[in-house]
């Protein structure tokens, strides 16, 4: 899970840096994920289910990263929230079931 979160954090960081450099975004109006600490926060919130990425993030400036940003966001949402979190729940459910069997 950590490696997947790190990979998506790196991808969003690169998208954010490209937005700042190529889309003529004014200073102070950069997306949260354009700095490394913001990227970690953005991925952490995405992992918890906060899907606050909207057109305001991906459509700032000249919008050169609009489609790539949304594609990456949808891919991250599907992989992190749907696949990995459900897998974590299944693993924890199996562990709980085994412990209940041992207890009985």
Protein Blocks (a to p, Z undefined) as FASTA:
>chain_A
ZZmmmmmmmmmmmmmmmmmmmnopaehiacfklpfklmmmmmmmmmnopafbcfklmmgc
jllmmmmmmmmmmmmmmmmmmmmmmmmmmmmmmmmmmmmmmmZZ
